[in-house]
Amino acid sequence: MAQTSSLLTSPLSRTARVLGIPLAAVLLTTLFILIGFPYHHLTGRATAFASRALGVDITAADSGLSPGLDGPGFRFGTIRVETPNGDVYRVERARFGPAWSLSWITLTPTYFFEVESAIGSTEGRIRLGDELAWRGSVRDADLEELRFLARWMPIKLTGELGGEGDIETTETGFAGPLQFQAQEGALGHEALPLDIPFETLDGDLLFGGSDDAGKSRLVAIQNFALEGSMLHLKASGSVGHAENAMEAPLDIQLDLSNVQPRIRQLIEPFGVRIDAQGKSSVRVSGTLTQPSFR
């Protein structure tokens, strides 16, 4: 105890005073700035910048500095996001800012993002430039609430989604891998009178590239597996490229099993034959709007 008292009451050395006092002053000043800086005055500018970078309209009730390992950035709270199509989403918390990346050297800025909301969470990076790129992951997304997906997906999909991807835009569309897993939902198409429920749905897709004949490809279906009470389905193949995605040519192999009577009645009019064990192997051609089965 005496040693501690002596240490606390003994005078500082000249070196400690010369170096320590200015350093302590700088640290304390920085701390008080970080605590007391009026970040709310920057909310409008920060959300406007994020809106331009992400291509949506963002408003937030508050914001603040949010340093992290991924880079210095801003946090936002009580956020309203409106897409160009008029869809509105509420977000509880988000972080956005410049990410540590060598892409800045080539004048293609990269930003990190984190979003948490009642309809799902996502995090990753966005690279701006002539070819916009996204790399990230999605967790616990409610597909029924993500209304913007229905505008570019040729199918109807509900359930809880998780996944990850590394996608960039090109002159002909998108390029890169995308993996996803959905559960407790339903898969539908405008050509079907009912949606097909599933317990699990897994996909492994590769956007862009060319098929074996050298033709431009919209997406390669490396794996697509659905397991539900009405049927089990596995698919692989590709969807070709077309100016109108709904007119894209199909070349897909479907393997069906555990097909229940209700699904049998639904798909047999399309020329699909199911054997007595509820199995079938089908080649799908045509287009998304007018598929052909053989």
C-alpha positions in Angstrom: 0.0 0.0 0.0 2.9 2.3 0.8 4.4 1.7 -2.6 1.2 2.6 -4.3 0.8 5.8 -2.3 4.4 6.7 -3.0 3.9 6.1 -6.7 0.7 8.3 -6.9 2.2 11.2 -4.9 5.7 11.3 -6.3 6.4 14.1 -8.8 6.6 13.2 -12.5 10.0 13.2 -14.2 10.8 15.9 -16.8 10.5 13.4 -19.7 7.1 12.3 -18.5 5.8 15.9 -18.2 7.2 16.9 -21.6 5.7 13.9 -23.5 2.8 12.8 -21.3 1.0 16.0 -20.7 0.6 17.0 -24.4 -0.3 13.5 -25.3 -3.0 13.3 -22.6 -4.3 16.7 -23.8 -4.6 15.5 -27.4 -6.3 12.2 -26.3 -8.8 14.0 -24.0 -9.6 16.6 -26.7 -10.2 13.9 -29.3 -12.4 12.0 -26.9 -14.5 15.1 -26.1 -14.8 15.8 -29.8 -16.0 12.3 -30.6 -18.5 12.4 -27.7 -19.8 15.9 -28.2 -19.6 16.5 -31.9 -23.0 17.4 -33.4 -23.2 14.5 -35.8 -26.9 15.2 -36.3 -25.9 18.1 -38.5 -24.2 15.7 -40.9 -27.1 13.3 -41.1 -28.6 15.0 -44.2 -25.3 15.0 -46.1 -24.4 11.5 -45.1 -27.8 10.0 -46.1 -27.7 12.0 -49.4 -24.2 10.5 -50.1 -25.4 7.0 -49.3 -28.5 7.5 -51.4 -26.4 8.4 -54.5 -24.1 5.5 -53.9 -26.8 2.9 -53.4 -29.3 4.3 -55.9 -32.2 4.7 -53.4 -33.7 7.5 -51.3 -32.6 7.3 -47.7 -33.7 9.4 -44.7 -32.6 8.9 -41.1 -33.5 10.4 -37.8 -30.0 10.3 -36.4 -26.4 9.4 -37.3 -23.0 9.3 -35.8 -19.4 8.3 -36.3 -18.8 4.6 -36.3 -15.2 3.5 -36.6 -14.5 -0.2 -37.2 -12.0 -2.7 -38.6 -13.7 -2.4 -42.0 -13.1 1.3 -42.2 -14.2 4.7 -40.7 -17.9 5.3 -41.4 -21.3 6.5 -40.2 -24.0 4.7 -38.4 -27.6 5.5 -39.1 -30.7 4.9 -37.0 -34.5 5.0 -37.6 -34.1 4.8 -41.3 -36.6 5.0 -44.2 -35.4 3.6 -47.6 -37.4 4.1 -50.8 -36.5 2.4 -54.0 -36.9 3.9 -57.5 -40.0 1.8 -57.9 -41.6 3.3 -54.9 -41.1 0.4 -52.4 -40.6 1.7 -48.8 -38.6 -0.2 -46.2 -37.9 0.6 -42.5 -34.4 -0.1 -41.1 -33.5 -0.2 -37.5 -29.7 0.3 -37.9 -27.2 0.7 -40.7 -23.5 1.4 -41.1 -22.0 2.8 -44.3 -18.6 4.2 -45.2 -15.4 3.9 -47.2 -13.8 0.5 -46.9 -10.1 -0.3 -46.8 -9.4 -1.3 -50.4 -6.8 -0.9 -53.1 -9.6 -0.1 -55.5 -9.4 3.6 -54.4 -6.0 3.8 -56.2 -7.8 3.0 -59.5 -10.5 5.6 -58.8 -13.2 3.0 -58.2 -14.2 3.6 -54.6 -15.4 0.7 -52.4 -17.8 1.2 -49.5 -18.8 -1.2 -46.8 -22.3 -1.5 -45.5 -24.2 -3.2 -42.7 -28.0 -3.2 -42.5 -30.3 -4.7 -39.8 -34.1 -4.6 -40.1 -37.2 -6.6 -39.3 -37.2 -8.2 -42.7 -33.6 -9.3 -42.8 -30.0 -8.3 -42.4 -27.2 -7.8 -44.9 -23.5 -6.8 -45.0 -20.7 -6.5 -47.5 -19.1 -4.1 -49.9 -20.1 -2.1 -52.9 -17.6 -1.0 -55.5 -18.6 2.0 -57.7 -17.4 2.8 -61.2 -18.4 1.9 -64.7 -19.0 -1.7 -63.5 -20.9 -1.6 -60.2 -20.0 -4.6 -58.0 -21.6 -6.1 -54.9 -20.0 -8.7 -52.5 -21.8 -9.7 -49.4 -24.2 -11.9 -47.5 -27.9 -11.9 -46.5 -29.4 -13.4 -43.4 -33.0 -14.1 -42.4 -34.5 -12.2 -45.3 -38.3 -12.4 -45.6 -38.8 -12.9 -49.3 -42.4 -11.9 -49.3 -41.5 -8.4 -47.9 -38.7 -7.9 -50.4 -41.0 -6.7 -53.1 -38.3 -5.4 -55.5 -37.2 -9.0 -56.1 -40.5 -9.8 -57.8 -39.8 -7.2 -60.5 -36.8 -9.0 -61.9 -37.3 -12.6 -60.8 -39.3 -14.7 -63.4 -40.7 -16.8 -60.5 -42.6 -16.1 -57.3 -40.7 -17.1 -54.1 -41.6 -16.8 -50.5 -39.8 -18.0 -47.3 -36.8 -17.0 -45.2 -33.6 -16.5 -47.3 -29.9 -16.5 -46.6 -27.1 -16.4 -49.0 -23.9 -14.8 -50.3 -22.6 -13.6 -53.6 -19.9 -11.7 -55.5 -21.7 -10.0 -58.4 -20.7 -7.2 -60.8 -22.5 -5.5 -63.6 -21.3 -5.9 -67.2 -22.4 -4.7 -70.6 -24.7 -7.7 -71.0 -26.0 -8.0 -67.4 -24.6 -9.5 -64.3 -21.5 -11.7 -63.7 -20.4 -13.8 -60.7 -21.5 -16.5 -58.3 -24.5 -16.5 -56.0 -25.4 -19.1 -53.5 -28.7 -19.1 -51.5 -30.7 -21.2 -49.1 -34.4 -20.7 -48.4 -36.7 -22.5 -46.0 -40.4 -22.8 -45.1 -41.7 -21.1 -48.2 -43.3 -21.7 -51.6 -42.2 -21.6 -55.2 -44.6 -20.3 -58.0 -44.8 -19.4 -61.6 -47.5 -17.6 -63.6 -48.0 -20.8 -65.7 -48.8 -22.8 -62.6 -52.3 -22.6 -60.9 -50.8 -23.1 -57.4 -47.5 -22.5 -55.5 -45.4 -25.4 -54.5 -44.5 -25.4 -50.8 -41.0 -26.4 -49.7 -39.1 -27.1 -46.5 -35.7 -26.3 -48.0 -34.6 -24.7 -51.3 -30.9 -24.5 -52.2 -29.3 -22.8 -55.2 -25.8 -22.4 -56.6 -25.9 -20.0 -59.6 -23.2 -18.4 -61.8 -24.3 -15.3 -63.7 -22.7 -14.3 -67.0 -20.3 -16.2 -69.2 -21.0 -18.3 -72.2 -22.5 -21.8 -72.8 -20.7 -24.7 -74.5 -21.7 -23.3 -77.9 -20.1 -20.0 -77.1 -23.5 -18.1 -76.8 -23.9 -15.4 -74.2 -25.5 -16.7 -71.0 -27.7 -15.0 -68.4 -27.1 -17.6 -65.7 -25.8 -21.1 -65.2 -27.8 -23.2 -62.8 -25.0 -25.3 -61.2 -27.3 -26.7 -58.6 -31.0 -26.1 -57.6 -32.7 -28.4 -55.1 -36.1 -28.3 -53.6 -37.5 -30.6 -51.0 -41.1 -30.4 -49.9 -44.2 -32.4 -49.0 -45.5 -32.4 -52.6 -42.2 -33.2 -54.5 -38.5 -33.3 -54.5 -36.8 -31.5 -57.4 -33.2 -31.1 -58.6 -32.3 -28.9 -61.6 -29.2 -27.9 -63.5 -28.5 -26.2 -66.8 -28.6 -22.6 -68.1 -30.7 -19.7 -69.1 -29.5 -17.9 -72.2 -29.2 -14.1 -72.7 -32.0 -12.0 -74.3 -32.9 -8.3 -74.3 -36.1 -9.3 -72.5 -35.3 -11.7 -69.6 -38.7 -13.4 -69.9 -37.8 -14.4 -73.5 -34.4 -15.9 -72.5 -33.9 -19.4 -73.9 -33.9 -22.3 -71.5 -31.8 -25.5 -71.4 -32.5 -27.1 -68.0 -32.6 -30.7 -66.8 -35.2 -31.4 -64.1 -35.2 -34.6 -62.0 -38.4 -35.1 -60.0 -39.1 -37.6 -57.2 -41.7 -38.1 -54.5 -44.3 -36.4 -56.8 -47.7 -36.4 -55.1 -51.0 -36.8 -57.0 -51.9 -33.1 -56.8 -48.6 -32.1 -58.5 -48.9 -35.0 -60.9 -52.3 -33.6 -62.1 -50.7 -30.2 -62.3 -47.7 -31.0 -64.5 -48.8 -33.9 -66.6 -50.8 -31.7 -69.0 -47.5 -30.0 -69.9 -46.3 -33.3 -71.3 -44.4 -34.4 -68.3 -44.7 -38.2 -67.5 -44.5 -39.4 -63.9 -43.8 -43.1 -63.3 -45.6 -45.2 -60.6 -42.8 -44.4 -58.1 -43.5 -40.7 -58.5 -40.3 -40.0 -60.5 -39.6 -38.2 -63.7 -36.7 -36.8 -65.7 -37.6 -33.7 -67.9 -35.7 -31.5 -70.3 -36.9 -27.9 -70.3 -36.4 -25.7 -73.4 -38.3 -22.8 -74.8 -38.5 -19.5 -72.8 -39.5 -18.4 -69.4 -42.8 -17.3 -70.7 -43.4 -20.3 -72.9 -41.4 -23.3 -71.5 -41.4 -26.6 -73.4 -41.0 -30.0 -71.7 -39.8 -33.3 -73.1 
